[in-house]
Amino acid sequence: MKDITKYQGIIPAFYACYDRDGAISADGVRALTRHLIDKGVKGLYVGGSSGECIYHSVEERKIILEAVMAEAKGEITVIAHVACNNTADSRELAAHAESCGVDAIAAIPPIYFHLPEYGIAAYWNAISAAAPNTEFVIYNIPQLAGTSLTMSLLREMLKNPNVVAVKNSSMPVQDIQMFKDAGTAARGKDGFAVFNGPDEQLVSGLAIGADGGIGGTYALMPEVYSKIRELVLAGRMAQALELQNDADRIIYKMCEARGNLYAVMKEILRRMYGLELGGVREPLVNLTPQDEPIVQSAQKMVEAAVAKAAAM
């Protein structure tokens, strides 16, 4: 039976960190890693959607993970997303991640071409086989990948003993319940984890059985999401919902910007903590002068939410 306690908690999706020329900044990666460790997060999810992975080369993704691991030094759980849109590159990243000593690797299904389920299973199992001593997390994000994790596909993947979790970023919380139920039936109650993906519904995801959360806005305000989870586990649902609503309003405000959401969050982190993480990589859109009032407003909202969480 697998020990899933290392996955039970708040795990921020790690942001891409760039220097002034737009190249990967290992210094920025290490600074953000240390910042989040000091904030008390359970772990980091490296190289996923929030990390702009589809705009990075294989070598850039290796640089990022190596910098994270050099700073983390076993202090937290590290899950490395290794999927590329071809099997060979994905296997190369999986083997590299295992050599770095990550706790788990993760992968979305192949995007663009809609493969049959047996093709997706073959892709995931080939990635897993390249890191045979490392646990595997299925990443379900149908709104971006164009393919949904079905119960039949999950049951097929559960034949692989390294599959220990689903990072579920579909919107229906029912998916969390179904995936958790099937995984528990196959692995036992302490052997399979499901992460809530959509930040906007952490409360409901936890309430229906998620073990923790992996989210794109967690790195901006980890204290808020950690407190939400603490309140849910304590049965203080009204307060958890109040804080969830605060987080959601912040997300909605940031999404008003012309610039990409991650550009907004990196700028707020720079202003609040002095973290130099750069912008976002094209074709993602960087901040424009018109975004300044939105950034200022969102920063004030973040500061208020963090203060409220600390007082609860």
N, C-alpha and C positions, 0 to 999 in steps of 0.2 A: 504494500500500500504506500502511495506517495504521501509525503508530508506537505500539505498545502498552506501551512501557517505562514510561510514566507510570502504568500500572495494575499493575505488578509489585511487589507488596509488601503491607504490612499497612495496611489502610484502615479505621479505626474508623467504625462507624455512630454518627452524632452524636446526642446526647441533647437532648430538649426542655429549655429552661432557663426557669424561671419566677421571678417576684418573689414577695413575701410575699402578694400579693393574687391570685396565680394567673395574672397576665398574663405574656406573653412578656417576658423580660428580655434586652435587647440586651447589657447589660453582662455577664450570665452567659454569653451566647453567645460573646462575644469572649474572656472569661476561659478558657472551656473550649477554644476554638480555640487560643489561645496555649499553654495547658498541653499539648495534644496535639502541637503543632508542636515544642515543646521536648523532648518525649519521643521525637522522631525518626520519627514515623509517615510513611508514604508519602503519605497523603491523607486526606480525609474524605468520608463518604457522608452527605449532609445531607437531612433530610426524609423518611426512610424509616420502617420499623416502629419502630425504636428511638427515633425522633424524634417518636413519637405523632402522625404526620401526619394520620391520619383524624379526629383530634379538633381539628384546627386549621382556621381559615378561610384562604382564599386570601391575604388580607392578612397574616395572622400568618406564613404560610410565607414570604412575601416578606421580611418583617422579619428572620426568622432567617437566610435566605440572604445578605441584604445585610450583616448583621453578621459572618457568617463570612468573606465575601469582603473586607470592610474590614480584618479582622485578618490574614487569610492573605496578602493582597497578592502572590499568585503564588508563595509559598514552597512550596506543596504542591499535589497534585492535588485538585480538588474535583468530586465527582459530585453533582448535585442530583436527588433523586427528585421528580418533578413530577406523578405520577398522582393524579387525583381520580376520583370515581365518575361523572364526566360529562366529555365531550370538551372542552367549551368552557373549563371551569376548568383542565383539564390543559394545553390549548394556551396559555392565558394564563400559567400558571406556566412553561411551556417557553420562551416568548418572553422572559419576565422573566429566567429563568436565563441565556439566551444574552446578554442585555443586560448581565448582571453579569459575564460572562466566564468561566463555568464550563468545565471541561474536557469534561464530558459531562452529559447528562441521562439519567435512568432512569425506568422505569415498570413497575408491576405491571399485570396485566390488569384489566379491570373486574371488580368483585366483586359478589356477590349474585346477579344474573341470570347464568346460564351461557350466554355467547354462543358461537356457532359460531366455528371458527377464522378464517374470513374476516372475521368481525366484530371479533375481537381484533386481527387484522392491520391492519384499517382504522383501528381506534382508535390503535394504536401508530404507524402511519404518519402519521396526522393530527397526533399530538403531535410527531413528528419533523419534519414539514413546518413547524411553527410555530417551529422552531429549526434552520433549514436549514444553518447553518454550525457545528453542534455535534454531536459524536458521541453515539450513542444506546446505552444499556445496557438489555437486557431483564432484568427482575427476575422470577425464577421462584421462587415461594414457595407451592406448591400447598396446603400444610396450612392456610394462612390465606386465601389468595385464592380457593380452591375450584376453581382451574383450573390444569392442568399445562402446561408448555411441552413440546410434542411435537416430534419430529424434523421432521414435515411443516410445522408452524408455524414452526419455526426456519428451515427452508430457504426458506419464503416470505419471512420477514423479512430473510434475507440478500440478497434482491434489492434492499433498501434499502442503499445504500453507506455510510450513516452508522452502521449497526449494527456495533459493534466488539466487543461483549462480552456475556456473560451473567453476571448475579449469580445463582448457583445456590444456593438455600436448600432444595432438596429433600433428603431424607435419603440416597437411594442415591448413592454416589460414582460409580457407573456412569454416571449422568447427566452428570457432569463430563467423563468420558472421551468420551462420545458427542457432547456439545456442542462440545468442543474439537476433535474430529476433523472434524466437519462444518464448523466455522468455519474451521479451517486449510485444508480443501479449497477453500473458497470465497475465502479472503483471503490464503493463504500463511502460512507458519509464524510470521511476525512480525507478522501483521496482525489477529489475533483473540485476545481474552482471555476466560478463564473464571475467575470468583471463587468460591472455596469460601465458602458461606454459613453452614452450621451450625458454630458455634464448637467444638462437642464433637468434631469430626472434621477439624480443620485438617490434621493429619499425613496422614491418608489422602487427603484432597482434594489436597494438594500432591503426594503420591506418585503419584497417578494422572493428574496433568497440570495442576492449577490453577495459574494464574500468580500468584495472591495470594489474599488473603482479605478479605472485608468482614464484620465481626461485631459483634453487639450488646454483647458484654462486652469488646471490645478496648479501649474507652476507659477501662475500669476498670484494666486491667493491660496496656497496650500492650507493655511490655518483655517480658512472658512470651510473647506471640504472635510478636513480632519474633524472639525467640530460637528459638522452635519452627521458624519458617521458616528461619532461619540454619542450624540443626542439620540440618534435612531436606536443604537444598541442599548441605551439607557431607558428607552421607552418614552422619551420626551418628544413626541412626534410634532406637537404644535410648534415648539421652538425650532425643531429641525426644519419644518416646512417654512417657517419665517425666514430662516437663514438661506434656505434653498431659493426662496423668492428673491432675496437680495442678490444672490449669485446670478440668477436668471436675468434680472434687470440689468446687471452689469454686462452680461453677454449681449443682450439686445442693444444696449447703448454702444458697445464697441462695434457691433455689426452695422451701425449706421455710417461708419466711416467709408470713404472711397477706397482707402488703403485696406489691404488684407488684414484680417483679424490678428494674425500672428505679428504683423508689423506694429499694430496698436499695442499688443501686450509687451513686446520687447521694448518699445519706447517707454511704457509705464514702468517696467522693471528698471530701465536705465535711470528714470527720474526718481524712483523711490529708493533704489539700492545701489545705484552707480554701476550696474552691470552693463557692459558694452557688448551687445550681442548682434549688432548690425540690424539690417532690415530683413527683407525676404528676397528670395531669388526669383527673377523673372522666369516665366510670365506672370507670377504672382505680382500684385500691385503694391508698391510701397506707399507710404503716407504722402499726402498732399497738404499744402498750406491750409486748405479748407477743413482738414481733419483736426486742427488744433483745438477748437472748442470741445470736440467730442473726446479727444484724448484727456484734456483737463477734467472734464466732467466725469469720465470713467475712472480716472485716478482718484478723485475725491470719493467716489462710490466704493472703490476698492478699499481705501483707507478706512472708511466708515464701517464696512462689513468686517474687516479684520479686527477693528476695535470692538465691534459688537460680539464677535465670536470669542474674543478674549474675556469679555465680561460675562459670558453665559456660564 
